[in-house]
Amino acid sequence: MASSPLSLPSSNAVPASAHFQIVNMTPEMAQAILEAAGLLERQSKANQKANEAVRDMVKELTEGRYKFSGLPVTISTSHKILAGRDMLYACIDSQQCFPVVLVEGIDDICYRTTETGNPRRLQDHLTSYMRLTEGDESVVGRLLTTTVNGLAKVNENGAYIYHARTDSTDSTRVFLANPGIADAVGYIQSIPVITRERLDEQPDKRVYGLPGTPSVHAMAYYLFSKVSPEKANYFFQELYSETPQPAGSPIGALRRRLISDIEGNVRQRENQKVLSNTRDEISWIFIAWAAFLAGKKMEIIKSVTSRRNHPKVAGWVEGYKIERTPELPQFEAVTRELPVIYPFPQIRLEYITPQRAKQMLEGNRFNRKSRPTIIARYAHEMAVGLWHFNGETIKISKEGLTLDAQHRLYACLECKIPFYSLVVYGIDHEVFLKYDKNRTKGLREIMASEDYPQANILAPAYKLLWHFENDSMDGFNTPNPNYLMEFVDNNRELIDSLKYGRTCDALYPSGAVFIHHILSKINEEMAENMMDSLASCQAEGLEAEYWAILMKNLRTIERKHSTRRDRNMQFLMLASCVIAWNMAIEEKKPTLKALENSALRAAGGRVSRGRAKREFPKPLYA
C-alpha cells in the first residue's frame, strides 16, 4: 500500500530546501542524478515518444544546434526526477555538455500541480510562427494542420506510413521545411470555385463537390505536384467536376470509388461527408495517380485490405522528399525594433502578483491562443490553495518578450492570487518549438510518482468512483488531477479492491476494482462471491444464478464492441453488474432479457458534449 498522504505546503510558499541555478550539465552529473533516482537502467518498453525526444536532442547536441531553452531539470527532496528526465538521458547518450536550469529540493507533493506545460498542438505552433513572421494567421485551420500531419508520415521513398508516430513538433518542422503546403491547401479549397466558373456557360453541367476528405486530397496534391505540377492540377480539377470521363479513365474510377464508398462508410463533419478510413482513401488516390501517369485504363479500384503494404506516390524519384530539418527564419517581425535587454541567460525567483502578471502578458505577443478552460482550471487551483511551487519556469526572451506561461499569468489575473515562480531571462525565440511537447501529467502519473501500486489501474478506478459519487458516470467534466488527488487521499480504502483488477477477466481492470469497492460496502461476502465468479467464470454463492446471467450479458456487450477502451461498452458493463446485484437483492427472476432491457435504458435530461446523460443505476441495500 502507498505511504500515508503527504502534507500540503502553502501555495504561496517556496520549500526551504529548494535551490536553483543554471548549470553546465555534464554526462557525469546526469548519470549521478539518474542513479540516485533509480532510473539509470532504462526499460526496453519505455514510452516511444520519450525515446524520440531523447534522439532528437542527441542529434541537436552532436550537430551543435542545441540552444538553451530555460526548461528545468527538477529533482525532489527524495531524489525523484519531476521534470527533465529526457534531457539527462540525451546528455549521457551524446556525451555532450549543455546549459540547463537545475532545480533541487522540491517537495514531492508539488508534482501534483497541474501546470507542467499543456501540450501544444500543431495549430498552436503554426499560430506562433505566423505571428513571429507577420504571416497570415487566418490560414491556420483544421484543414492545414491535418494536411501537415499527413505529410509528416510520408517517408523518403514517397510511401505513406499510416502507423508512423509524429508529434506536433515533428509536423511543425515539416511545415517550416516545405514551402508550398499552405498553397496546396488553398488550391484544393479553390478547385470547386474554379470549376464552377469554367462550367458557368454549361448549365447542364454541375460541380460534384468534394468526394472525400479535403486534407487527404491536399496532401496528395502537394506530393503529386513534386512529380508534375501540370498533371496534378489536371488530375484534381477533373476529379472534382462531373465532366464525363472516357471509359477506362483512372480519374473516373477514383471518382466512382469515392462516391460509392460514401454510403455506409462516412462520418459527418460540418455538412461535409468525410470517409472514415483515410488510409484506404489515400491508397485509392495513389493507385489512380499511378494509372493516370502510366496511361493505363482502369474501370474499378478495389478496397485495400492489407495494412502492411504502404501506398507509394508513382513517379517519385531520388531527390524528391519531405524535408524535416528546417532553417528557421529570423524572427524579426516582433523584435527588430526592440533592444536586447538580457544578452545572457539568468534565473530569478519572483513573486508573481496580478500586477506583475499583467506586465508580463504585455510581452505575450506571439504565443498560441489562450484556452479559457485551462485558465479557469489553474485559477481554481490557485484559489483553493492547490497551486504549489514545482520548479516550472517562465521563459522571457532576450528582448523581454514572454515566450510561455500565459495560462498561469491569466489565471493569476482572474483569481487575484499571487504565486512564486522561477523566471528565466535571455532565451532565443527559436526554441518555442521545444515548449510543451509532452502530455500534461494526469492522475496516473501523479499516483505513480507517489508510489501507489498499479497506478494504471487505480487512477481510472478513482475517476469512476468520483463520477459515481457525483452522479456523472458518463465520464464528462472530470476534475483536474490535483483536485482528484485530494479525493484519493480521502478514499484510500479503494486500494483494498485492487486484487480484482488483476484477476477478473470478465470485466476490464479498473471497472472490476470500482465495482467491488462500491458493492463490498453493502455486503462484503456477496460482493466477493460476485467478483470471484467473474474472475473464475464459474458462478458461485447463493446468488450464482444471477452471476451466471451477468456473465452472459457481459460477453454479449463485449462482442458488440471492438475494444474494451470503448466508453459506452464500459458504461454498459458496469451498469449490468449493478443491475444484476439489484435483481439478486430483490430476488427477481434472473433473465438475460430483463438484464439487457435495464442496462440499455437511457435517461433523458441534461446534454453534455452533444450526448444525453444516462442514468447509472444505484446499488440496493439488502
N, C-alpha and C positions, 0 to 999 in steps of 0.2 A: 504494500500500500504506500501511497505517496506520503511525504512528510506533511506535518501539520501546516495549516495556512500561514502564508507569510504575512508579517505585519506591514501595513501600508504606510509609507512615508508621506509627508505633506507634499501636495502637488507643487508648492512654491519652494520646496527645499532642494538643495543640492547635497548629496551624501558627503559626509566629512571625509570619507576615504577616496573620493573622486579626484583624479588629476588628469591633465590632458596636455598634449604638446604635438607639434609637427615633428616627426622623426624621419630619419632615413632608414627605412625598413630593409634589413639585410636577410639573406636566407637563414642565417643562424638565429636571428631574432624570431623569424616566422616559425621556424622549427620548434623553438623553445615554447612559444605561445600555444601552438597546436599540441605539443606533447603534454603541457600542463592541463589542457582541456580534454585529453584523451582522444584527440581527433587526428593524430599523426598518420594512423593507418586508415586510408580511405576505403570505404565499402565499394565493392565491384559494381553493385547495383545502385550507385549514387544517382541523384537526380540529374537527368541528362542536360537540362538547361544550365544547371550549375557547372557541369563539366564543360559545356560550350563557353560559358562566361570565363572560365579559367583559361581555356585555349585561346580565346580572343585576347585576353590580357597578356598572356605569354607572348603572343605574336606581336602585340604593340611594344612590349618591353624589349624583345630581341631585335625588332626593326627600328628602335629608337623613336617610336611615335607616341609613347605614353606621355600624358600630360596630367599634372596634379589636378584632382577633381574636388578635393575637400570632403570626399566620402570617408567616414571613420572606420577604424577597426576598434570595436568596443568590447571590453572584457569586464566581466562581473567580479564581485568580491570572491566568488567561489571558482574563479578561473574559467568560467564558461564564456564562449565567444558569442556575443549577442549580435554582432554585425561585422562584416568584412572578412568572413572566412575564405571566400573565393580569392581575395587579394593575397592572402597568406599562402594558399596553395600555388598561385601563379608565381609568387616570389621564389618559392622553392623549385618549381619546375623550370623556371627561366634562369635561375641563379643570377638574377639581376637585382640591384638595389633601386629603390624609388621612394620619394617623399610621400608620407601618408599621415593623416590625423590619427593619433593613438590615444584612446580614452580608456582609462582603467579605474577600477574601484566602484563600478556602478552596482547598485542593489539589484539582486535577481528579480525582484518584484517589478522593477521598472521596465522589464521586457514586455509587460502587459500593455503598455501604452501603444495604442493603435498605430501611431504615425512612424513608419519607417520608410515612407515613400509609397504612395498609392500608384500602382503600376501605370506607366504611360502607354497609351495606345499609339498606334501609328498616326492616327489623326492628331494626337497631341504633339508629336514630334514635327509633323508637317506644318501644323499651325505655327509653332515656334520658328520653323525655318522660314516660312513666308513673312513673318513679322520681322525677322532679322534681315532679310534681303529686300524688304519692301515689295514682296511679290503679291499676287492676287490671292488673298486668303479665301475668297469665295469658292475657289476650285477644289478646296479640301473638303471632300464629302465622302459618303459611303462608297460610291462607285469608284472613285480614285483609290481609296485605301484597299478595297477588296481586289482591285486590279493589281496593285503593287504587291500585295500579299501573295497573289497567284504567281507573279513573275519571280518572286523570291524562291519559288520551288522549282524553277527551271534550271537544269544543270548545264555544264559547259558543252554538252553534246546536243543541246536543244530538246532534251527529254523532260517532260513534266513529271516530277516525282511527287505523287499525291500525298504520301505519308511523311514527307520531309518536315522536320520541325523548324519553325522560324519564329523569332520574336519581333517585337516592334522595332528594335534597334537594327536587326538584320534587314527588315523591309525598308527602313528609312535609308540605310546605306544604298540599297538597290535603287530607290527613287533618286537620291542625290547623284549616283554614279551613272545613271542612264537618262540623259536629257531626252525629252520627247514623250515620256509616258503620259504626262498630262495632256499633250496634244493628241495622243492616240485616243484617250478617253473622250476628249472633246469631239474628235472626228466621229466616233461611234454614236455619240449623242446627236450629232448633226445629220447623220445619213438619212433618217426618215424625213427631215425637213427638206434636204436636197432632193430626195426622191419625189416628194410632193410637188416641188417646183418643176421638176422635169416632166411630171405627168399632168400638170395643170391643163395642158391642151388636149389631154386624152381622158375625158370624163368617165369613160367606161373602165378605166384602169384605176386601181386604188392601192395605197400603200398597206402592206400587210401589218407593219409594225415591227416589233422586236420579238422574233420567235426564239426565245431562250433567255439566258442570263446575261445582262449587259456587261458585267465585269469579265466574264469568260470571253466574250467577243472582243472587248477592248484589249485583253491580254493577247488573244490570238492575232488581232490586227497588228499590234506592236511587234510580235515575233515574225509574222509574215512579211511585214514591211522591211525587215532586215534582209530578207531574201529577195523581194521585188516589191517596191512601193506601188508601182503601177498595177501589178496583178492583185495585190492586196486590196487596193481601192476598188477595183472592178469586182473582186470576189464578194466583198461585203455589200456593195451597192446592189448587186444582183440578188443577193440573199434576202435583202430587206424589201424588195419590191415584188409585186405579183406579176411582173412581166413574164410571160410563159417561157420556160427553158426548153431547149431541144431535148428530144429523147436521149436518155443516157447521160445527161448533164450531172456532174457531181454536185453542183450547186443546187439543182432541183432535188436531187436525192437527199441532200442535207436538209433542205427546207422541209421536205415531207417527213423526214425522220424527227426533226424538232417539233413540227406541228402535231404529228401523231403521238409523240411521247408526252405532249402536254396533258393529254387525257389520262388521268389516273396516276400521274407521277409528277405533280407540281405542288408548290406551296404558293400562296398568295402574298404578295408584298407590294403595298401601296398601289393596288389595282393593276399590278404587273404580274403576269404568270411567269414564275421562275422555276426551272427544273430543279428537282430535289437533288439529283445525283450529278453534281457538276463535273465529276471525273469522267463519267460517260459522255457528257456533252462536249468536254474538251477532246476526247478521243474521236468523236464523230466529226468535229470540225477539222481536226488534224488529218483524218482519213480522207475527207472530201478535198482538203487542200492538196494532199499528195496526188490524188487522182486528177485534180484540176491542173496541177503543174505538169504532170506526165501526159496530159491529153487523153487519159483513159475514160472509157464510158463506165457509168455506174448507175444502176437502177435503184438499189436499196443499200442502206447502211445498217448492218446488223448490230444488235445490242452487244456491249462489251461485257464479258463475264470474268475474264482473268484480271486479277489485281496485281499480278507480277509483271505484266507487260506494260511498260510505261509509254504513253503516247509521245511520239517524237516529231518535230517540225521537219517536213520534207524540204529539201534544198538547203538545209543548214550545213555550212561548211566550216572548216577550221578558220578561226578569226572572228566568227560571229560568237558572241557570248553576252550573258547578262553580267555586267560589271558589278563588283561588290565592294570595291575599295575606292570610295570617292575622294577626290581632292576637295575638302571642304572650302567653300568660298570664304573670302574675308568678310566677316560680319560687320561691315562698317556702316550699315544703314542707320543703326541707332547709336553708334558710338563715335562717328567721325568728328563730331563737334564737341565731344566730351573729353576732358583732360584725364590722364591716368592718375588716380588717387592712391591706389595701392599697388605699387610696382612689384612687390614681393609678397608671397603668401604669409599670412599671420592669423592667429586664432585668439578669440576673446570669449570669456563667459559674460553674457549680457542678461539683464533683467528686462524682458520684452513687455513693455507696458502698451496699452492701446495707442498711446501717442507715438511710441517707437514703432509699433506695427504699422500704423498709418504712414509714417515716414518711409519705412522700408517698401511698402506697397506702391509708393510713388515711383520707385525704380523698377517696378514689376512690368516692364514694357514689352516683353516678347515671350512671356510664359504661355503655357497652354490655357485654354479656357477653364475657369474655376467651376467646380461642381457643387451646387448648393447642398446636396445631401451629405457630402463629405464634410463641408464646413459645419453643418448642423451637428454631425456626429462628434467632431472634435470639440465644438463649443460645449456640447453636453458633458463630455468627459472633463473639460476644464471646470465647468460649473459645479459638478458633483465631487470634485477632488480626485478624479481618477487619472489625471494627466501628470505624468512624472518625468523628471529629468532622466532621459535614457541615453544620452550621448549623441543623439542625432544632431546634425549641424544645419545651419542656414548658410547658404553659399552666396557670396557677394563678389561681383566681377571687379576687375582692375579699375573700371570706371565708376564703380559704386552702384551698379545695377543689380537687382535681386534676381538670382538665377532659379531659385526654387522656394519652397515653403509658403506659397501663397495661401494654401488652405489653413495652415496653422495661424498665419497672420490675420486672415479674415475671421477665423474663429475667435481670436483674441479680441478683435473689434466687436464681434457680435455679443460675446458674453461679458466683456469688460473686465476680464480677469487676467492679470499678467502671469508670465511664466519665465523660468530660466531656460536659456538655450545657448549652445556654443555657436558662435558666428565665425565663419572662415572668410577672410578677405583676400583679394588678389588672385582670382581664378579667371582663366581664359574662357571666352564664350563657347568655344568649340566643344567643350566637354559636356554640353547639355544632353548629348546622346547617351551618356553613361548614367544619367539620373533615373531613379525609379524603374529599373529594369525588372526587378524581382516582384513576385506576387506578394501582396500585403499579407503579413503573417495573420493566421487565423487562430481559432480556439485550439486546434490540434497542435500547432507549432508551440503555442504558449504552454499547453499542458505537458508536452514533451520536454520543454525546457525546465519545467518544474518537477520532472521525474515521475509523472503519473504513469502507471502501467498501461500498455496498449492504448496510447492516446488516439491512434487512428480509429479505434472502436468507441472509446469513451466519449470523445468530443462530439460526434454526431448523436450519440445516445443522450448526452446532456442537452443538446439542442432540442431533441424530441421531447424531453421532459419539460423543458422551458415552454415549448409551444403547447404541450398538453395542459400545463397549469395555467396558461394564458389563453386557452381556447382558440388556438390558431394553428391547428395541426396540418393545414395545407402548406405550412412552411414559409409563408410570406412574413416580411417585416422582422427578420431575425435581428436581435440587438447586436451591438459591436462586441468583439471578443473580450475587451476589458470589462464590460458590464457583465458578460456571461461568466467570467471567472469568479466574480462575487457570488453568483448563483451556484457555481461549482463548489466553492468553499462552504456554502451553507447546505449542500446536499451531497455530502461525501459518501453517504451510505449506498449510493448507486454503484459504487465500485464493487460492493459485495456481489452484485449480479453479473460481474464481468465473466465469470466462468461459463455462462451460457452463450456469450458472444463467440467463444472459441469452439463450442461443441454442438450447437444447434444448427443443423444443416437445412432444416425446413424453412427457417427464417434467415434474413440477412443479419449479420452480426450485431450491429448497433440496435436494430429493431428487437432482437432477442433480449438484449440487456435491458432495454426500456420496458418491454412487456413484463418481464419477470419482476422488475422493480416495482411497477405500479400495482401488479396483482398480488405480490407477496405481502404488501402492506394490508391486504384484505384477508387473505388466507394463505399462509406460507406453505402449508403442506399441499394444498390444492394447486397452487402456482407451480410448485416443484414437480408435481405429477404431470402437469400440462407440459412444462418445458422438457422434462425427461422423455416424455412421449414424442415430442417434436425432434428431440436430439437422436433418439434411437429408431424413430419411425415405427415404433410399436406402442399402441395406445395402452396406458397404464392407469391404475387407480379406479376409484368408484365412478369417475366420470369418463371412463375410457371410450364409451360410445360417442361422446361429444368430441373428444380429441381425434378420434378416427375420422369423423366428418370434417373436422377442421383441416386435417392433413390433406384430405382430398381436395378441399376448396383452395388451399394454398398452392397445390400442384396445378390446379386449373388456372389460377391467377398468373402463375409464373409462365405457363405455356403461352398465355396471351400477350406476353411482353418479351421484348428481345433482350433485355438486360435487367439485372437486379438494381441498377442505379436509377431506373425509371421511377420518378417520384410518385406517379399515380399508382404503380404497382406496389410500392412500399406502403402507401396510404391504405390501399385495399387489404394488404396482408395484415397490417396492424389492426385495422378495423375488424377484420374477420376473427382475429384472436380474441378481441374484447367481446364481440357478439357471441362467439361460441361459449365464452366464460359466462356471459349473462344467461344464455339458454340453459347452461348447467345449473346455475344458481336458481333459476325459476323452474327447473325440472320440466322444461318444454320438450316436446318430441324432437329429437335431433334429425333434421333432414337437410340434405345439401341444398335443396331449392330454397328453403327458408333462410339459410345462411347466406346464399347468394343474393337474394332479394334484399336482405337487410344491409349487407355490406356495400351494395351498389347504390343504396339510397342517397340521393344528393339533397342538400338543404338549400333553400333559397336565401335571399338576403344580400349582405354586403358583397360587392365585387372588388377583388383586388387583382391588379395587373390584368384585367380583362377576363378573369376566371371567377366563377361563382364559388363562394366559400362553402365547403362541405362540412356537414356536422359530424364530428368524430364521436362515436358512442362512449358513454361513461360506464366504467365497470360497476356492477352492482355488488352490494354487500350481502352476505348470507343472512 
